[in-house]
Amino acid sequence: MRPATLGKDIPAGLTLWGLLVPEAIAYSAMAGAPAQAGLYTLLASLPLYALLGTSRQLVCASTSASSIMMAAVLAQSTGADPALFAGTMAALVLLVGALFLLAGFCRLGFVASFLSYPVMTGYVCGLAVYIAVSQAPKLLGLHKAPGDVFLQVWGLVERLPQTRPEAAAVGLGALVLLFVLERLTPRVPGALVVLVLGVLAGTWLNRDGHAALALAGVIPTGLPHLVPPRLSLATLTDLLPGAAGIALVAFSQALGTAKTFADKYGYEVDPNRELLAMGAANAACGMFGGLVNGGSMSSTAVNERAGARSQAAGITAAVMVVLTLFFLTPLFRDLPEPVLGAVVLHAVARMLKAREVWGFLRQSRMEFALAVAAFLGVLAFGLLTGLLVTLKLCAALLLFNATRLNVSRLGVSPCAPETFLSLERHPEARAMPGLALLRPESTVFFANAERLRAAVREALADKPRAVILDLKVNPTLDITTCRTLRKILAEVRETGAALLLTDISDTALENLDRSGLLKELGEHRLHGHVAEAVRGAGKEG
């Protein structure tokens, strides 16, 4: 937080408050929790992230993704028993916080790098459709049909004749107004405007005891009380897979959002500090009946657009939430549920990146197919099983890319005799007669070492007098690679050629020495760069 930016941060915080309060109430309903749970979340998540996080714009709050995933996990663990809900929810949020903290202390922030962006984008798009389908009936005054997404859509179509006109007018009107205000007056907190109008509509339509609209109900005034969690081993074991899934999705979304704005404003985000910040925020929320929280994409975008340049905006919003809990909660009693559904659908619209997914097709058909598979996995199998499908697709893509190895054949540049270029990408380069110059374009290790051996075998078909391997991209050489190089050395020598290595790092040289391969090869066949190796090959001849 910087005093120089307070003139922008405080107004941005007020705008953020206008968005977060309606969203917090809506996300509470989505998670199946009391309406005040979302507000209690903001009390802990906003100030704790401001103190511990490294992003200047990221808003740490409950999100549509984490809330709907909470609902799925809690439904499996508590069934329909309301007596178990509060304690189980507290245990779930605490467990998510503990996983974040453990990952942060173990410095596991790099794990997010193993999640393929296209595959996770496909999952998030599926999540967006899942949430939209679950909230659509609320806009029309209908109950959600049971079953998967496809059954819910069919159930909605069947029940359309039962639509309540007042609910549809309020819900659809609120949704249209949110998009119009966002387009025409992006700095105005449209969610707050819709909330105020919704309360007025709910008060008027439900006057004289006429129940035209389902309402949010009474929200307690004041600060939260300690909620004792269910911390039995059986409960934690039951919740752990779901908690891990929620944490993974929340962190990947938060880190992606934080890095987007860090790049825009020229500062760095520390993934491990982000884990610790979100861990502390969730642990505190679990103790006071709050929801799982993480980096909110929609709220962060609004925060930045409103002018926020530091976490002072989040602190300002937190102060306003405290005032809301003490003085404004009675006003929300007549807030219609169709308005809450509209707030959720408006926020979810940013998650549905259909144009971006379609763009993947032009870059990589395989990654586009994996993104579509992740999308369909959510719709077909549900949130948690769909997440497992997504993680398996990420693992498959990682293995596929790891086992690929492109080995370039090099030629000398016509403009610079000491520079060697790929013959495939630079047709003007000239091949060196009698020499096979090969350069792996990525690190050679146990999964792809045989690809290098195959490339050398192919080059030996031209009967060169020397094979030169440029290993500058290899910081180290594992045992499998050293064994493969020994096989390559034997096969090269069988043809009467010499094997020369260039650009060997100190660590890789130690690996060669320890494996005994350096002695077999001979230190005189190691060279600092390709041009030197070419001259050395001339002496070999």
C-alpha positions in Angstrom: 0.0 0.0 0.0 1.4 3.4 -1.0 0.1 6.8 0.2 0.6 8.2 -3.3 -2.1 5.9 -4.7 -4.8 6.4 -2.0 -6.6 9.0 -4.1 -7.4 6.2 -6.6 -7.5 3.2 -4.2 -10.2 4.5 -1.9 -12.8 5.2 -4.6 -11.9 1.9 -6.2 -12.5 0.2 -2.8 -15.9 1.7 -2.6 -16.7 0.5 -6.1 -15.4 -2.9 -5.2 -17.6 -3.0 -2.1 -20.6 -2.3 -4.3 -19.8 -5.4 -6.3 -18.6 -7.7 -3.6 -21.6 -7.5 -1.2 -24.2 -8.7 -3.8 -21.8 -11.3 -5.1 -21.0 -12.5 -1.6 -24.7 -13.1 -0.8 -25.2 -14.8 -4.1 -22.2 -17.1 -3.7 -23.4 -18.1 -0.2 -26.7 -19.3 -1.7 -24.8 -21.1 -4.4 -22.7 -23.0 -1.8 -25.8 -23.8 0.2 -24.6 -21.6 3.1 -26.4 -18.9 5.0 -26.4 -15.5 3.3 -24.1 -13.9 5.8 -21.3 -16.5 5.1 -20.1 -14.6 2.0 -19.9 -11.3 4.0 -17.9 -13.1 6.8 -15.6 -14.3 4.1 -14.8 -10.7 3.0 -13.9 -9.7 6.6 -11.0 -12.1 6.6 -10.0 -12.6 3.0 -9.6 -8.9 2.0 -7.4 -7.7 4.9 -5.3 -10.9 5.2 -4.6 -11.0 1.5 -3.7 -7.3 1.5 -1.1 -7.9 4.3 0.4 -11.1 2.9 -0.3 -11.2 -0.9 2.0 -9.9 -3.6 -0.5 -8.7 -6.2 -1.6 -5.1 -6.0 -4.9 -5.6 -7.8 -6.0 -9.1 -7.0 -9.2 -9.4 -5.0 -9.3 -12.4 -2.6 -12.9 -13.3 -2.1 -15.4 -16.1 -2.6 -15.8 -17.0 -6.3 -18.5 -18.7 -8.3 -16.1 -21.6 -9.1 -15.1 -22.3 -5.5 -18.7 -21.9 -4.2 -20.3 -24.3 -6.7 -17.5 -26.8 -6.0 -18.1 -26.4 -2.2 -21.7 -27.2 -2.8 -20.8 -30.4 -4.6 -18.3 -31.5 -1.9 -20.7 -30.7 1.0 -23.6 -32.5 -0.7 -21.6 -35.7 -0.8 -20.4 -35.3 2.8 -23.5 -34.2 4.6 -26.4 -35.4 2.4 -29.5 -33.6 3.4 -28.6 -33.3 7.1 -28.6 -29.5 8.0 -27.3 -30.2 11.5 -24.0 -31.4 9.9 -23.7 -28.6 7.4 -22.1 -25.7 9.4 -19.4 -27.9 11.0 -18.6 -29.7 7.8 -18.4 -26.5 5.8 -16.0 -25.0 8.4 -13.9 -28.1 8.2 -13.8 -27.9 4.4 -12.7 -24.3 4.4 -10.1 -24.9 7.1 -8.8 -27.9 5.1 -8.5 -25.8 2.0 -6.6 -23.2 4.0 -4.3 -25.9 5.5 -3.5 -27.3 2.0 -2.6 -23.7 0.8 -0.4 -23.1 3.8 1.3 -26.5 3.4 2.0 -25.9 -0.3 3.3 -22.4 0.5 5.7 -23.6 3.2 6.9 -26.4 0.9 7.3 -23.8 -1.9 5.0 -25.7 -4.3 3.9 -22.6 -6.2 5.6 -24.0 -9.3 2.9 -26.7 -9.5 0.6 -24.4 -11.3 3.1 -24.4 -14.2 2.2 -28.0 -14.9 -1.4 -27.2 -15.6 -1.9 -26.7 -19.3 -3.6 -23.3 -20.0 -5.8 -24.6 -22.8 -6.9 -27.6 -20.8 -7.7 -25.6 -17.7 -9.5 -23.0 -19.9 -11.7 -25.8 -21.2 -12.4 -26.9 -17.6 -13.3 -23.4 -16.5 -15.6 -23.0 -19.5 -17.3 -26.2 -18.5 -17.5 -24.9 -15.0 -19.1 -21.7 -16.3 -21.8 -23.6 -18.2 -22.4 -25.9 -15.1 -22.9 -22.8 -12.9 -25.1 -21.0 -15.5 -27.4 -24.1 -15.8 -27.7 -24.3 -12.0 -28.6 -20.7 -11.7 -30.9 -20.3 -14.7 -34.0 -21.7 -12.9 -33.6 -19.1 -10.1 -34.1 -16.3 -12.7 -37.5 -17.7 -13.6 -38.7 -18.6 -10.1 -38.3 -22.3 -10.7 -36.5 -25.1 -8.7 -33.4 -26.7 -10.2 -34.0 -30.2 -11.7 -31.9 -33.0 -10.3 -29.2 -34.8 -12.2 -26.3 -33.8 -14.4 -26.2 -30.7 -16.6 -28.0 -32.3 -19.5 -30.9 -33.5 -17.2 -31.0 -30.0 -15.6 -31.4 -28.4 -19.0 -34.1 -30.8 -20.0 -35.9 -30.2 -16.7 -35.7 -26.5 -17.2 -37.2 -26.8 -20.7 -40.0 -29.0 -19.3 -40.8 -26.5 -16.5 -40.8 -23.3 -18.6 -44.6 -23.2 -18.6 -44.4 -22.9 -14.8 -42.3 -19.8 -15.0 -43.4 -17.1 -12.4 -43.8 -13.9 -14.4 -42.7 -11.6 -11.5 -39.5 -13.6 -10.9 -38.7 -13.7 -14.7 -39.3 -9.9 -15.0 -37.1 -9.2 -12.0 -34.4 -11.8 -12.7 -34.0 -11.2 -16.5 -34.4 -7.5 -16.0 -31.6 -7.5 -13.5 -29.3 -9.5 -15.8 -29.9 -7.2 -18.8 -29.3 -4.2 -16.6 -26.0 -5.6 -15.3 -24.7 -6.0 -18.9 -26.0 -2.6 -20.0 -24.4 -0.8 -17.0 -21.1 -2.6 -17.6 -21.1 -1.5 -21.2 -22.2 2.1 -20.8 -20.9 3.0 -17.3 -18.2 0.5 -16.4 -17.1 2.5 -13.3 -20.6 2.3 -11.7 -21.0 -0.8 -9.5 -23.8 -2.3 -11.4 -24.3 -5.1 -8.9 -25.0 -2.5 -6.2 -27.5 -0.7 -8.4 -29.2 -4.0 -9.2 -29.2 -4.9 -5.5 -30.9 -1.7 -4.5 -33.5 -1.9 -7.3 -34.0 -5.6 -6.4 -34.7 -4.8 -2.8 -37.2 -2.2 -3.8 -38.9 -4.7 -6.2 -38.9 -7.4 -3.6 -40.5 -5.1 -1.0 -43.2 -4.0 -3.4 -44.0 -7.3 -5.0 -44.2 -9.1 -1.7 -46.2 -6.5 0.1 -49.3 -7.5 2.2 -47.9 -11.0 2.7 -48.1 -11.8 -1.1 -45.1 -14.2 -1.8 -44.5 -13.3 -5.4 -40.7 -13.7 -5.1 -38.4 -15.9 -3.1 -36.2 -13.7 -0.9 -32.7 -13.9 0.6 -34.2 -13.6 4.1 -32.8 -12.2 7.3 -29.0 -11.6 7.6 -27.7 -11.4 11.2 -26.3 -8.0 12.3 -22.8 -7.7 13.7 -19.6 -9.7 13.5 -19.4 -13.5 13.1 -19.0 -15.9 16.0 -16.6 -18.9 16.1 -18.0 -21.9 14.3 -16.7 -25.3 15.6 -15.6 -27.4 12.7 -16.1 -31.2 12.4 -12.5 -32.3 12.6 -12.8 -36.1 13.0 -10.5 -38.2 10.9 -13.4 -39.7 9.0 -14.7 -36.3 8.0 -11.3 -34.9 7.0 -10.6 -38.0 4.9 -13.9 -37.7 3.2 -13.3 -34.0 2.5 -9.7 -34.2 1.4 -10.1 -35.0 -2.3 -12.7 -32.3 -2.8 -10.6 -29.8 -0.8 -7.6 -30.5 -2.9 -9.6 -30.0 -6.1 -11.0 -26.7 -4.9 -7.6 -25.5 -3.8 -6.1 -26.4 -7.2 -8.7 -24.6 -9.2 -8.8 -21.6 -6.9 -5.0 -21.2 -7.0 -4.7 -21.7 -10.8 -7.3 -19.0 -11.4 -5.8 -16.6 -8.8 -2.3 -17.0 -10.0 -3.3 -16.5 -13.6 -5.3 -13.4 -12.8 -2.5 -12.0 -10.6 0.1 -12.5 -13.2 -2.0 -10.8 -15.9 -2.2 -7.6 -13.9 1.4 -7.9 -12.6 2.6 -8.0 -16.3 0.4 -5.0 -17.1 1.8 -2.9 -14.4 5.4 -4.2 -14.3 5.8 -6.0 -11.0 6.4 -9.5 -9.9 4.0 -12.0 -8.2 5.5 -14.6 -5.8 3.5 -17.9 -6.2 4.6 -19.2 -2.8 3.6 -16.0 -1.0 0.2 -16.2 -2.8 -0.3 -19.7 -1.4 0.5 -18.5 2.1 -1.8 -15.5 1.8 -4.7 -17.5 0.5 -4.0 -20.2 3.1 -4.2 -17.6 6.0 -7.4 -16.1 4.5 -9.1 -19.5 4.2 -8.0 -20.6 7.6 -9.5 -17.5 9.2 -12.7 -17.9 7.1 -13.1 -21.5 8.3 -13.1 -20.4 11.9 -15.9 -17.8 11.4 -18.3 -19.6 9.1 -17.0 -18.1 5.8 -16.6 -19.6 2.4 -13.6 -20.8 0.5 -11.9 -17.8 -1.2 -9.3 -17.2 -3.9 -8.5 -14.7 -6.6 -11.8 -13.5 -8.2 -11.3 -12.8 -11.9 -14.4 -10.6 -12.2 -13.9 -8.6 -9.0 -10.2 -8.1 -9.8 -11.1 -6.8 -13.3 -13.6 -4.3 -11.7 -11.1 -3.3 -9.1 -8.4 -2.5 -11.7 -10.9 -0.7 -14.0 -12.0 1.4 -11.0 -8.4 2.6 -10.6 -7.0 0.4 -7.9 -3.2 0.5 -7.7 -2.6 -1.1 -4.4 -4.3 -3.3 -1.8 -5.6 -0.2 -0.1 -8.7 -0.7 -2.3 -9.2 -4.1 -0.6 -8.8 -2.7 2.9 -11.4 0.1 2.0 -13.8 -2.6 0.8 -13.3 -4.6 4.0 -14.0 -1.5 6.2 -17.2 -1.0 4.2 -18.2 -4.7 4.7 -17.8 -4.2 8.5 -20.2 -1.2 8.3 -22.5 -3.2 6.1 -22.7 -6.0 8.8 -23.5 -3.5 11.5 -25.9 -1.2 9.8 -27.1 -2.4 6.4 -28.0 -6.1 6.7 -31.7 -5.5 7.5 -32.1 -3.9 4.1 -31.2 -7.3 2.4 -34.1 -9.1 3.8 -36.3 -8.4 0.8 -33.5 -9.1 -1.8 -35.1 -11.4 -4.4 -33.3 -14.6 -5.3 -33.7 -14.0 -9.0 -31.5 -10.9 -8.6 -28.9 -13.1 -6.9 -29.1 -15.5 -9.8 -28.6 -12.6 -12.2 -25.5 -11.4 -10.3 -24.0 -14.9 -10.5 -24.7 -15.3 -14.2 -23.2 -11.9 -14.9 -20.0 -12.8 -13.1 -19.8 -16.2 -14.7 -20.0 -14.7 -18.2 -16.3 -13.7 -17.9 -15.4 -17.4 -17.4 -16.9 -18.5 -20.6 -14.1 -17.9 -23.1 -15.5 -19.6 -26.2 -13.6 -17.3 -28.6 -10.3 -18.1 -26.9 -10.9 -21.8 -27.0 -11.8 -21.6 -30.7 -8.5 -19.8 -31.2 -6.6 -22.8 -29.8 -7.6 -24.7 -32.9 -5.5 -22.4 -35.1 -2.4 -22.9 -32.9 -2.7 -26.6 -32.0 -5.4 -29.1 -32.9 -4.3 -31.5 -30.2 -4.5 -28.8 -27.4 -7.9 -27.6 -28.8 -9.2 -31.2 -28.6 -7.9 -31.6 -25.0 -9.6 -28.3 -24.1 -12.9 -29.5 -25.6 -12.5 -32.9 -23.8 -12.0 -31.0 -20.4 -15.1 -28.9 -21.2 -17.2 -32.0 -21.9 -15.7 -33.8 -18.9 -17.3 -31.3 -16.5 -20.7 -31.5 -18.2 -20.7 -35.3 -18.5 -19.2 -36.3 -15.2 -19.7 -33.4 -12.8 -17.3 -30.9 -11.2 -15.0 -33.2 -9.2 -14.8 -36.1 -11.6 -14.5 -33.6 -14.4 -11.5 -32.1 -12.6 -9.9 -35.5 -12.4 -10.4 -35.9 -16.2 -8.8 -32.4 -16.7 -5.8 -33.3 -14.5 -5.3 -36.5 -16.4 -5.4 -34.6 -19.7 -2.8 -32.2 -18.4 -0.6 -35.2 -17.4 -1.1 -36.8 -20.8 -0.1 -33.6 -22.5 2.9 -33.2 -20.3 4.1 -36.7 -21.0 3.5 -36.3 -24.7 5.5 -33.1 -24.9 8.2 -34.6 -22.6 8.8 -37.6 -24.9 9.1 -35.5 -28.0 12.5 -34.3 -29.1 13.2 -32.3 -32.2 16.8 -32.7 -33.3 18.0 -30.1 -35.8 20.6 -30.7 -38.4 22.9 -27.7 -38.6 24.7 -25.9 -41.4 27.0 -22.9 -41.5 25.5 -19.4 -42.1 26.5 -17.8 -45.4 26.9 -14.5 -43.6 28.9 -15.7 -40.5 31.2 -18.6 -40.8 31.2 -19.2 -37.0 27.4 -19.3 -36.8 25.5 -22.6 -37.3 21.8 -22.6 -38.1 19.0 -25.2 -38.5 18.9 -26.4 -42.1 15.2 -26.9 -41.8 14.4 -23.3 -40.7 17.2 -21.7 -42.6 17.5 -23.1 -46.1 20.2 -20.6 -47.0 22.6 -22.3 -44.5 25.2 -24.7 -46.0 25.7 -28.3 -44.8 29.2 -29.2 -43.9 30.4 -32.0 -46.1 31.5 -35.1 -44.2 30.0 -33.8 -41.0 26.8 -34.5 -39.2 26.0 -31.5 -36.9 23.0 -32.2 -34.6 21.4 -30.1 -32.0 18.6 -31.2 -29.7 16.1 -28.3 -29.4 15.0 -29.3 -25.9 16.6 -31.0 -22.9 17.5 -34.7 -23.4 16.5 -36.9 -20.5 15.3 -40.4 -19.8 12.0 -40.0 -21.5 13.3 -38.9 -24.9 17.0 -40.0 -25.0 16.2 -42.7 -27.5 14.9 -40.0 -29.9 18.4 -38.5 -30.0 19.9 -42.0 -30.7 17.4 -42.4 -33.6 18.5 -39.0 -35.0 22.2 -40.0 -34.9 21.4 -43.3 -36.6 19.6 -41.5 -39.3 22.6 -39.1 -39.8 25.0 -42.1 -39.9 23.3 -43.3 -43.0 25.2 -40.5 -44.9 28.5 -42.0 -43.7 30.0 -38.8 -42.1 33.6 -38.8 -40.8 32.4 -37.1 -37.6 29.2 -36.6 -35.6 29.0 -33.4 -33.6 26.3 -33.1 -30.9 25.6 -29.6 -29.6 24.3 -30.1 -26.0 23.9 -26.4 -25.0 20.3 -26.9 -23.9 21.3 -29.7 -21.4 22.2 -28.3 -18.0 22.7 -31.8 -16.8 22.7 -35.4 -18.1 20.8 -38.1 -16.2 21.9 -41.7 -16.0 19.6 -42.8 -18.8 21.0 -40.1 -21.1 24.6 -41.1 -20.3 23.8 -44.7 -21.0 22.2 -43.7 -24.3 25.3 -41.5 -25.2 27.5 -44.6 -24.6 25.4 -46.5 -27.1 25.6 -43.7 -29.6 29.4 -43.6 -29.1 29.6 -47.3 -29.9 27.4 -47.0 -33.0 29.4 -44.0 -34.3 32.7 -45.8 -33.8 31.4 -48.9 -35.7 31.0 -46.7 -38.8 34.6 -45.4 -38.4 33.4 -41.9 -37.5 34.3 -39.8 -34.5 31.8 -38.4 -31.9 32.3 -34.9 -30.6 30.3 -33.0 -28.0 30.0 -29.2 -27.7 28.7 -26.7 -25.2 28.9 -29.0 -22.2 27.9 -27.4 -18.9 29.9 -28.0 -15.8 27.2 -30.1 -14.2 26.8 -32.2 -17.4 30.6 -32.6 -17.5 30.6 -34.0 -14.0 27.8 -36.4 -15.0 29.9 -37.6 -17.9 32.9 -38.1 -15.6 31.0 -40.0 -13.0 29.5 -42.3 -15.6 32.9 -43.2 -17.0 31.8 -41.9 -20.4 34.2 -39.0 -20.4 37.2 -41.4 -20.3 35.8 -43.5 -23.1 35.0 -40.5 -25.3 38.3 -38.6 -24.5 38.4 -35.0 -23.2 39.9 -33.8 -26.5 36.5 -34.5 -28.1 34.8 -32.0 -26.0 34.6 -28.5 -27.4 33.2 -25.1 -26.3 31.1 -24.4 -29.4 30.2 -25.9 -32.8 32.7 -24.0 -34.8 35.5 -25.2 -32.6 34.2 -28.8 -32.9 34.2 -28.5 -36.7 37.8 -27.5 -36.6 38.5 -30.4 -34.3 36.7 -32.8 -36.6 39.1 -31.6 -39.4 42.0 -32.7 -37.2 40.3 -36.1 -36.6 40.2 -36.6 -40.3 
